Amino acid sequence: MTLVDVSNVPLTLFILGVVFLLLIFGLLSFGILRMFQQQFRAGWYSFAGAIVSFVVFMFILGKWYL
């Protein structure tokens, strides 16, 4: 196993990735929690929010960094 050099990653890309990953996986876990609590509408809204966040993240990555 070797070390990965991340010094060429721009700070804005790193921050954008961290924020969106926290948002997407937070919404997914919140949706799963709501489903277990039998609050299906709130759970589906959280899943939809995660999907929308992912699409926005991919759009921003494609527009600014690719």
C-alpha positions in Angstrom: 0.0 0.0 0.0 1.4 3.4 -1.0 0.6 7.0 -0.1 -1.6 9.0 -2.4 -0.4 12.5 -3.4 -3.3 14.9 -3.1 -1.3 18.1 -3.2 -2.6 18.8 -6.8 -6.2 18.8 -5.8 -7.6 22.3 -5.6 -8.9 23.4 -2.2 -12.3 24.4 -3.7 -12.7 20.9 -5.2 -11.9 19.3 -1.9 -14.3 21.5 0.1 -17.0 21.0 -2.5 -16.5 17.2 -2.4 -16.6 17.1 1.4 -19.7 19.3 1.7 -21.7 17.4 -0.9 -20.6 14.0 0.4 -21.8 15.0 3.9 -25.1 16.3 2.4 -25.8 13.3 0.2 -24.9 10.6 2.8 -26.6 12.5 5.6 -29.8 12.7 3.6 -29.6 9.0 2.8 -29.1 8.0 6.4 -31.8 10.4 7.5 -34.2 8.8 4.9 -33.4 5.3 6.2 -34.0 6.4 9.8 -37.3 7.9 8.8 -38.3 4.7 7.0 -37.6 2.7 10.1 -39.7 5.1 12.1 -42.6 4.5 9.7 -42.6 8.0 8.4 -42.5 7.0 4.8 -43.2 10.4 3.2 -40.3 12.1 5.1 -38.1 9.2 4.1 -38.9 9.5 0.4 -38.3 13.2 0.6 -34.9 12.6 2.1 -34.1 10.1 -0.7 -35.2 12.5 -3.3 -33.1 15.3 -1.7 -30.1 13.0 -1.8 -30.7 12.3 -5.5 -31.1 15.9 -6.3 -28.0 16.8 -4.4 -26.0 14.1 -6.3 -27.3 15.5 -9.7 -26.3 19.0 -8.7 -22.9 17.8 -7.5 -22.3 16.1 -10.8 -23.4 19.1 -12.7 -21.0 21.4 -10.8 -18.2 19.0 -11.2 -18.8 18.7 -15.0 -19.1 22.5 -15.4 -16.2 23.6 -13.2 -13.6 20.8 -13.0 -14.0 18.6 -16.1 
